[in-house]
Amino acid sequence: MNDLSSEPRGLNPRKPDWIRVKAPVSKGYEATRKLMRDKGLATVCEEAACPNIGECWTRKHATVMILGDTCTRACAFCNVKTGMPRPVDPREPQNLADACAEMGLEHIVVTSVDRDDLPDGGARQFVKVIEALRKTTPATTIEILTPDFRNKHEAAVEAIVAARPDVYNHNLETVPRLYPTIRPGARYYASLRLLEMVKRLDPSIFTKSGIMLGLGEERLEVHQVMDDMRSADVDFLTMGQYLRPTPKHAAVQEFVTPQGFKAYGSIARAKGFLQVASSPLTRSSYHAGEDFAQMRAAREAALAKSAAKV
């Protein structure tokens, strides 16, 4: 048993009080929802049934999901629908930039479905989005959360890195042992190499990755993922509780306690990450703007400390 949690393992254990959230009802939530509909934009907040949607949308924070709302893969943890996606919308980059400007965002997170049907995996659309944001709302910092661009990641990553987002996020999602059942369309070490490649191409871009807990991973496996990320020079690690979207998805094996997440976070910080977010409700883009500011400050402090020693 994972000794960082007091909850016993088991098939779909009862959801504890600390994981419960209120239903979204605020005016801010409705305003954000209307803006996304008016601009014809999809959000991972809705498609992935994020538990933080009420809080984030009330604060006019939304993670926009480009390249449509239909994924070419069927991961066992993900609630985004699977099928044949529609053609890429050429208006999407500017619509997204306009929505960002209207919301007055200081920091935006842009993700996408997997588009294995496209020759570049959708990389060019990420580039167009970054370009539109830089032109329309130049003060906004940009965080992207990309798929793995299976079998085409080198050219795809090169193109996106050249567009210079502020943060490049790609989630490992779980420990390598669980990939065949949880993330069968991906390869753990290919995802790790993608993150490594971003840093090799442009060390100034912050890199970020995350994993879900509660899928049956063991404590030492989580520690190894941390070590693998640090070997790839990943700056920011997120860890959150896996929640089963529907009965068709992978079952929850355990609910890791808040104390367990705090312990994992302490270990991660000791391993040298610039920023760590670790709690049951942590998600890749949860409080992303505040976390980015803290991460940038941590890097500047580290650089100043190194310069003082010279």
C-alpha positions in Angstrom: 0.0 0.0 0.0 1.1 3.6 -0.7 2.2 4.8 2.7 1.5 8.4 1.8 -2.2 7.8 1.9 -4.6 6.7 4.6 -7.3 5.7 2.2 -7.3 2.0 1.4 -6.9 0.9 -2.2 -9.9 -0.7 -3.9 -12.1 -0.6 -6.9 -13.8 2.9 -7.0 -13.5 3.7 -3.3 -16.0 6.3 -1.9 -15.2 9.8 -2.9 -13.8 11.6 0.2 -15.0 15.0 1.4 -11.8 16.8 0.4 -12.4 16.0 -3.3 -16.0 17.4 -3.4 -16.6 20.8 -5.1 -19.7 23.0 -5.5 -21.6 23.1 -8.7 -20.9 26.3 -10.8 -23.6 28.9 -10.6 -21.9 32.3 -10.6 -22.4 35.1 -13.1 -18.7 35.0 -13.9 -19.1 31.3 -14.9 -22.0 32.1 -17.2 -20.2 35.0 -18.8 -17.1 32.8 -19.5 -19.3 30.1 -20.9 -21.2 32.5 -23.2 -17.9 34.0 -24.5 -16.5 30.5 -25.4 -19.8 29.7 -27.2 -19.9 33.1 -29.0 -16.3 32.6 -30.3 -16.9 28.9 -31.2 -14.2 27.7 -28.9 -13.9 24.4 -27.0 -12.4 24.2 -23.6 -10.8 21.3 -21.8 -12.5 22.5 -18.7 -15.8 21.3 -20.1 -14.7 18.4 -22.3 -12.6 16.8 -19.6 -15.2 17.5 -16.9 -12.7 19.4 -14.7 -13.8 19.7 -11.0 -12.3 23.3 -10.9 -14.5 24.7 -13.7 -16.7 26.7 -11.3 -13.8 28.4 -9.6 -11.8 29.1 -12.7 -14.6 30.3 -14.9 -15.9 32.6 -12.1 -12.4 34.2 -12.3 -12.6 34.3 -16.1 -9.8 31.7 -16.4 -10.4 29.0 -19.1 -8.1 26.5 -20.8 -8.9 26.7 -24.5 -8.8 23.4 -26.5 -7.9 24.0 -30.1 -8.2 21.6 -33.1 -11.8 20.8 -32.3 -13.5 18.7 -29.5 -12.9 15.2 -31.0 -9.8 13.2 -30.3 -8.3 10.5 -32.5 -7.3 8.5 -29.4 -9.2 6.9 -26.5 -7.2 7.1 -23.3 -8.7 5.2 -20.4 -8.7 8.3 -18.1 -9.9 11.0 -20.5 -13.5 12.3 -21.0 -12.9 14.0 -24.3 -14.9 12.2 -27.1 -13.2 10.0 -29.6 -13.9 9.8 -33.3 -13.1 11.4 -36.6 -12.4 15.1 -36.0 -13.7 17.9 -38.2 -11.4 19.9 -40.5 -9.2 22.4 -38.8 -10.9 25.8 -38.4 -8.8 28.6 -39.9 -10.6 31.2 -37.8 -9.8 29.5 -34.5 -6.4 31.2 -33.8 -7.9 34.7 -34.1 -11.1 33.8 -32.3 -9.0 32.5 -29.4 -6.8 35.7 -29.4 -9.9 37.9 -29.4 -11.4 35.9 -26.5 -8.2 36.3 -24.6 -8.2 40.0 -25.2 -11.8 40.4 -24.2 -11.2 38.4 -20.9 -8.1 40.5 -20.2 -6.0 37.5 -19.5 -2.5 38.0 -18.2 -1.7 34.3 -18.8 -3.4 31.8 -21.1 -3.3 28.1 -21.3 -3.9 26.5 -24.8 -4.2 22.7 -25.2 -5.6 20.4 -27.9 -7.0 17.0 -28.7 -4.7 14.5 -30.3 -4.9 14.9 -34.1 -3.1 11.8 -35.5 -5.0 12.4 -38.7 -3.0 15.5 -39.5 0.4 15.4 -41.2 1.9 17.6 -38.5 -0.3 16.4 -35.6 -1.8 19.9 -35.4 1.5 21.7 -34.6 0.9 24.4 -37.2 -2.3 25.4 -35.5 -0.4 25.8 -32.2 2.0 28.1 -34.0 -0.8 30.2 -35.5 -2.4 30.5 -32.1 0.8 31.8 -30.6 1.3 34.2 -33.4 -2.3 35.5 -33.1 -1.9 36.0 -29.4 1.4 37.8 -29.7 -0.2 40.2 -32.2 -3.6 40.7 -30.5 -2.6 40.7 -26.8 1.2 41.0 -26.6 1.3 41.3 -22.8 -0.3 37.9 -22.2 2.1 35.1 -21.3 1.4 31.9 -23.2 1.4 28.4 -21.9 0.8 25.5 -24.3 -0.1 21.9 -23.4 0.5 19.7 -26.4 -0.1 16.1 -27.3 2.9 13.9 -28.0 2.7 14.3 -31.8 3.2 10.6 -32.2 5.8 9.7 -35.0 6.2 13.3 -35.9 7.2 15.0 -32.7 10.6 16.3 -33.8 9.4 18.6 -36.6 6.3 19.5 -34.7 8.2 20.5 -31.5 10.8 22.4 -33.6 8.0 24.5 -35.2 6.3 25.3 -31.9 9.5 26.1 -30.0 10.5 28.5 -32.8 7.2 30.4 -32.0 8.4 30.8 -28.4 5.6 30.1 -26.0 6.5 31.0 -22.4 5.7 27.6 -21.1 5.7 24.3 -22.9 3.6 21.6 -21.1 3.3 18.0 -22.0 1.9 15.6 -19.4 3.4 12.2 -18.7 0.0 11.4 -17.0 1.1 8.2 -15.1 3.9 5.9 -14.4 5.4 3.8 -17.3 4.0 0.5 -16.0 0.4 1.7 -16.4 0.8 3.1 -19.9 -0.5 -0.1 -21.7 -3.9 0.2 -19.9 -4.2 4.0 -19.1 -2.4 5.7 -22.1 -2.2 2.9 -24.7 -1.7 5.2 -27.7 1.4 6.9 -26.2 4.9 5.9 -25.2 6.3 7.1 -21.9 9.9 7.6 -23.1 8.8 9.3 -26.3 6.9 11.9 -24.1 10.0 12.3 -22.0 12.2 12.8 -25.1 9.7 15.5 -26.3 10.2 17.5 -23.0 13.9 17.0 -23.3 13.9 18.3 -26.8 12.1 21.5 -25.9 14.9 22.4 -23.5 17.6 21.4 -25.9 16.1 23.7 -28.6 15.5 26.6 -26.3 16.6 26.5 -22.6 14.8 29.7 -21.9 11.3 28.2 -22.4 9.9 26.8 -19.1 8.9 23.1 -19.3 6.1 21.6 -17.4 4.6 18.1 -17.0 2.1 16.4 -14.7 0.9 13.1 -13.5 -2.4 11.8 -12.0 -2.4 9.8 -8.8 -4.8 7.1 -7.7 -4.6 4.8 -10.8 -2.6 2.1 -9.0 0.9 3.6 -9.1 3.3 2.8 -6.3 5.2 5.4 -4.3 8.7 4.5 -5.7 7.3 4.6 -9.2 6.2 8.2 -8.6 9.6 9.1 -7.3 11.2 7.6 -10.5 8.9 9.7 -12.7 10.1 12.8 -10.8 13.7 11.7 -11.4 13.0 11.1 -15.1 11.5 14.6 -15.4 14.4 16.2 -13.7 16.8 14.3 -16.0 14.9 16.0 -18.8 15.3 19.4 -17.0 11.5 19.8 -16.5 10.9 23.0 -14.4 7.4 22.5 -13.2 5.6 19.4 -11.9 1.9 19.1 -11.3 0.3 16.2 -9.3 -3.5 15.7 -8.9 -6.0 13.1 -8.0 -7.5 11.0 -10.9 -11.3 11.2 -11.0 -13.2 8.6 -13.0 -15.3 10.6 -15.6 -17.7 7.8 -16.4 -18.2 4.0 -15.6 -16.5 3.3 -19.0 -13.2 4.8 -17.8 -10.4 3.4 -15.7 -11.5 2.8 -12.1 -10.0 4.9 -9.2 -7.8 2.6 -7.1 -7.3 5.0 -4.2 -7.9 8.6 -3.1 -4.5 10.0 -2.0 -5.0 12.2 1.1 -4.1 15.9 1.1 -1.2 15.0 3.5 0.0 12.4 0.9 0.0 15.0 -1.8 1.9 17.4 0.5 4.5 14.8 1.1 5.0 14.1 -2.6 5.3 17.8 -3.2 8.0 18.1 -0.6 10.0 15.3 -2.2 9.6 16.9 -5.6 10.9 20.2 -4.4 13.9 18.5 -2.9 14.6 17.0 -6.3 15.0 20.5 -7.7 11.9 21.5 -9.6 11.5 25.2 -9.8 7.7 24.9 -9.1 5.5 22.1 -7.8 1.7 22.0 -7.5 0.5 18.9 -5.6 -3.0 18.6 -4.2 -6.1 16.4 -4.9 -7.7 19.1 -7.1 -4.5 20.2 -8.9 -4.8 20.1 -12.7 -2.4 21.1 -15.4 -3.8 24.6 -15.8 -5.2 25.2 -12.3 -3.8 28.5 -11.0 -1.4 28.5 -14.0 -0.9 32.2 -14.0 0.1 32.5 -10.4 2.3 29.4 -10.7 4.0 30.9 -13.8 4.8 34.1 -11.9 6.3 32.1 -9.0 8.3 29.9 -11.3 9.7 32.9 -13.2 10.7 34.5 -9.9 12.3 31.3 -8.7 14.4 31.1 -11.9 15.5 34.8 -11.5 16.5 34.2 -7.9 18.5 31.1 -8.8 20.3 33.0 -11.6 21.1 35.9 -9.3 22.4 33.5 -6.7 24.7 31.9 -9.3 25.9 35.2 -10.6 26.8 36.3 -7.0 29.1 33.3 -6.6 31.1 34.2 -9.7 
